[in-house]
Amino acid sequence: MLNLDQLKDTALQLDQEDTLQGFRNQFYGVDDHIYMDGNSLGLMSKKAEQSVLRVLQDWKELGIDGWMNGDIPWYYYAEKSAEIQASLLGAKPNEVIVTGSTTVNLHQLMATFYRPQGNRKKILADALNFPTDIYALQSQVQLHGFDVDETLLLVPSEDGRTINEKTVVEWMDRHHDEIAIVMLPAVLYRSGQLLDMAYLTKEAHDRGLLIGFDLCHSAGSVEHDLHEWGVDFAFWCNYKYFNSGPGSVASLYVHEKHHGAVPGLAGWFGTQKDKQFDMSLSFEPEPSAGGFQIGTPHMLSMAPVHGSMQLFQEAGMTNIRKKSLALTDYLVKLVQAYNEQVDEEKRLTIGTPLKAENRGGHIALEHSEAPRICKALKDAGVIPDFRSPNVIRLAPVALYTRFIDVYHMMTTLAQIMNEEQYKKYEQGRDVVA
Ligand SMILES: *Cc1c(COP(=O)(O)O)cnc(C)c1O
């Protein structure tokens, strides 16, 4: 039987071998606490800070001329930032644009690609997706005047944690001539399960169905080959693993085979770039992902995306994914060692699939006392992420978390459990959890 102490040397060894260790000092706050919440809000980097300061400086000095003469001209800022992102997600440069918010981008993509025809009017999604995705799909169904319960098909989960890809394909078959479009998460926000996007895309296309993915929990954490897989569309936020700041501008991807499609929600920033200021009243969209932009970019919350992407480009997504898996592997080992030493009621259930290919960037631990355990962790200097009713999400982040941080997180957690320190806290969650 392993105890936790015996795993400390493993952490020191892994930290020594870590080729990404140099990135840690690019981030603020890493020494103030053990930050395990990068899947909700990534930490701030110096690069992200610099790119915001640069835009502020340009505004100060150039006023309106920042649009064309800024350090990176604001008029092309979304495209320039998207070019870097595209390379991180296996997309072509003009298949990605930094724009809008996650939820707005989902609306835009559904308004564009959800085209019910005759009997084919249903949307295939899953029962474990994030509420805002489901709300958006429901309202898209309602905009067409359809009944939500009949039209929005939610593939159920067998265990309450994961979605079986085979079941998704069964549903594609069962409702084959009624489905207009498929929309799924890449990584499930609660359990951290990673769905096989290549497989699901192929199965959808074999049945003549369009498919799109929400990459909120996979972008910046796992590798993608969006273009090669043929994924029709995708969208994601940039404030989680991509560390671009609270509410930072989001992104969307549209496969080049759909370029030129008329956006469901048109706006002047989707116009062909060299014609936008002709101020014509007939809309000619840019034949790229850029055509799906709506209005003037929110420069101050887009600026950090550009800075942050430079770090990702330098580190490389293959290296990031490799370290992320090593971190979560190590975390799982620690939890298993802990579980072997404690009584049943103190055990933490691992809710994340253990196979690397089925796992995103975080580990979900389940316990009936999760809300109070999270409060105790925070007071002890560990920042976890609670998801109602019983999930503690822990995301060690490749660019700034050390293996020894994971070790210290676990010894802190073990102490809270063993001494029942969580009992000092009130039950229930805070408003933002
Ligand atoms: C974080 C997250 C969102 C957030 O949407 P916003 O529009 O940025 O508030 C949406 N979907 C999923 C799956 C998420 O994880």
The ligand as an SDF file (V2000), in Angstrom:
LIG
                    3D

 15 15  0  0  0  0  0  0  0  0999 V2000
  -17.8090   28.0410  -19.6070 C   0  0  0  0  0  0  0  0  0  0  0  0
  -18.7980   27.4820  -20.5300 C   0  0  0  0  0  0  0  0  0  0  0  0
  -19.7180   28.3110  -21.1910 C   0  0  0  0  0  0  0  0  0  0  0  0
  -19.7500   29.7800  -20.9000 C   0  0  0  0  0  0  0  0  0  0  0  0
  -20.5220   30.5310  -21.7830 O   0  0  0  0  0  0  0  0  0  0  0  0
  -20.3780   32.1310  -21.7420 P   0  0  0  0  0  0  0  0  0  0  0  0
  -21.2160   32.6070  -22.8450 O   0  0  0  0  0  0  0  0  0  0  0  0
  -18.9250   32.4610  -21.8610 O   0  0  0  0  0  0  0  0  0  0  0  0
  -20.8870   32.5790  -20.4100 O   0  0  0  0  0  0  0  0  0  0  0  0
  -20.5810   27.7150  -22.0950 C   0  0  0  0  0  0  0  0  0  0  0  0
  -20.5570   26.3810  -22.3290 N   0  0  0  0  0  0  0  0  0  0  0  0
  -19.6990   25.5650  -21.6920 C   0  0  0  0  0  0  0  0  0  0  0  0
  -19.6890   24.1130  -21.9770 C   0  0  0  0  0  0  0  0  0  0  0  0
  -18.8040   26.0890  -20.7730 C   0  0  0  0  0  0  0  0  0  0  0  0
  -17.9570   25.2860  -20.1340 O   0  0  0  0  0  0  0  0  0  0  0  0
  1  2  1  0
  2  3  1  0
  2 14  2  0
  3  4  1  0
  3 10  2  0
  4  5  1  0
  5  6  1  0
  6  7  2  0
  6  8  1  0
  6  9  1  0
 10 11  1  0
 11 12  2  0
 12 13  1  0
 12 14  1  0
 14 15  1  0
M  END
$$$$
